[in-house]
Amino acid sequence: MLYAIIARDIPASQERRLARRPAHLARRGQLKGVGRLVL
């Protein structure tokens, strides 16, 4: 089953996103490695 995530930004959210980006990319790589990521 495929999912879509739709989100709305809040003021000053870019700093929080950038701080979490390295962990997000690492997890994305893990999911891709086991065939659980569809882009």
C-alpha positions in Angstrom: 0.0 0.0 0.0 1.3 3.5 -0.9 0.8 6.5 1.2 1.0 10.3 0.6 1.8 12.7 3.3 0.5 16.2 2.9 1.6 18.8 5.5 1.4 22.5 6.1 4.4 24.6 7.2 4.4 26.7 10.2 6.3 30.0 10.7 10.1 29.5 11.1 9.9 25.8 10.3 12.9 25.8 7.9 15.4 25.8 10.8 13.8 22.7 12.3 13.6 20.9 9.0 17.3 21.6 8.2 18.3 20.4 11.7 16.5 17.0 11.1 17.5 16.6 7.5 20.6 14.4 8.0 18.7 11.9 10.1 15.9 11.9 7.6 18.2 11.2 4.7 19.9 8.4 6.6 16.6 6.7 7.3 15.5 7.2 3.7 18.7 5.4 2.6 17.9 2.5 5.0 14.4 2.1 3.6 15.6 2.3 0.1 18.2 -0.4 0.8 15.6 -2.9 1.9 13.2 -2.0 -0.9 10.6 -0.1 1.2 10.9 3.3 -0.4 9.0 4.4 -3.4 9.6 7.9 -4.8 
